[in-house]
Amino acid sequence: MIRSIQFTDLAAQQDRIRPQLDTAIARVLAHGAYIMGPEVAELEKRLAEFCGAAYCVTCSSGTDALSLVLMAKGIHAGDAVFAPSFTFAATAEAVALTGATPVFVDSLPGTFNMDPSSLEQAVATAKGRRLHPAAVIPVDLFGLPADYNSILPIAKTHGLWILCDAAQSFGGIYHGQKVGTLGLATATSFFPAKPLGCYGDGGAIFTDDKALCEMVQSLRVHGKGAEKYDNVRIGLNARLDTLQAAILLEKLAIFPDELKTRQRVADRYAAQLPPTFVVPQTPSGVHSAWAQYTIIADSDRHRTEAQAALKAAGVPTMVYYPKPLHRQTAYKHFLTATGGALPICENLSRRVFSLPLHPYLDDAAIDRIVSCLSDKTTRQKRISRDAAAP
Ligand SMILES: *Cc1c(COP(=O)(O)O)cnc(C)c1O
């Protein structure tokens, strides 16, 4: 039987490490330390080693990882925090929950990441509204590290600290430096569909700043002081479960191999996709974790047709993201870099869609997907459509 093509194939991964997972889960059930058990500390040590950060603090989700850092740094009302509009809502949500103002920055059309010149403009716009420019959250969208070499000097000039939203990019590399070490702090997510995912919600924070690490550790457990029932600040309940840590330890063991396979899938797509679709740019020296393989169609009509052709062949696709955050009901009253429209991300949201990408996608499946998008099929459809037009 031919396995159907999955958008992300967690079942295939589970088949690969089933005995290890069973043993790890059984071990937690046997020792019974469900909260902050030994696997949590072990995982934090391994994750920090993996990326080269001095400290890792695991937590309950990628969203909480962002919130914990913003809380630890005392972000509050009157602060401006700069973030791309073309991202998942959690990036801006964590900012808004502190009372600070998210200021939305436009994206680069080639990499989908934050446009440094739009960031400059956003800082000026925030100052014009008497907001205090406090921090920037460059999101490593679809797994590709943002343009930190351009963002860093801008941040320095304006006194901004950097929180990397690496929810999609853990495992990525930026000019020899692993994701987790590129800002003052890095937040990642272990949501099941992320490149390194658990079997529920989970996340982690990376930093080289000891004071920040200790503050986040306190906030993670209700603002604890010397011990649990000593409450010195308002915090959250934001721990990672021991069971999830045990599962992540087993997944981390095969993660380097999975990253290589993700790269292989991306390379094959890039080599085979017809020129009617724009494939993602990866600047030299920058390695994506390939959370998503996102391509750009000519227009929203072209995208609809391509998605329909794939669907008819049993190939699932997704649109990340159909609406930029500055157009969302919950976020449209916040500020943008221009004070109005963000043309690049608005255009991208009408044209992008993501193809299946996971370490268990074989060449035959990739070729099948590509053939649905081949020049011939899509061109012929467009010709017949144009012929039918009045
Ligand atoms: C998934 C994601 C988050 C949130 O992570 P959760 O673990 O789901 O809370 C934040 N930012 C981005 C860019 C994401 O993709």
The ligand as a MOL file (V3000), in Angstrom:
LIG
                    3D

  0  0  0     0  0            999 V3000
M  V30 BEGIN CTAB
M  V30 COUNTS 15 15 0 0 0
M  V30 BEGIN ATOM
M  V30 1 C 4.2960 28.0520 17.1440 0
M  V30 2 C 4.7530 29.4540 17.2780 0
M  V30 3 C 4.7040 30.1510 18.5090 0
M  V30 4 C 4.0080 29.6280 19.7230 0
M  V30 5 O 4.4030 28.3860 20.1640 0
M  V30 6 P 3.3840 27.4980 21.0500 0
M  V30 7 O 4.2660 26.4350 21.6060 0
M  V30 8 O 2.3340 26.9910 20.1550 0
M  V30 9 O 2.8470 28.3800 22.1240 0
M  V30 10 C 5.2440 31.4200 18.5560 0
M  V30 11 N 5.7930 31.9890 17.4760 0
M  V30 12 C 5.8330 31.3770 16.2890 0
M  V30 13 C 6.4960 32.0550 15.1310 0
M  V30 14 C 5.3060 30.0890 16.1420 0
M  V30 15 O 5.3500 29.4830 14.9520 0
M  V30 END ATOM
M  V30 BEGIN BOND
M  V30 1 1 1 2
M  V30 2 1 2 3
M  V30 3 2 2 14
M  V30 4 1 3 4
M  V30 5 2 3 10
M  V30 6 1 4 5
M  V30 7 1 5 6
M  V30 8 2 6 7
M  V30 9 1 6 8
M  V30 10 1 6 9
M  V30 11 1 10 11
M  V30 12 2 11 12
M  V30 13 1 12 13
M  V30 14 1 12 14
M  V30 15 1 14 15
M  V30 END BOND
M  V30 END CTAB
M  END
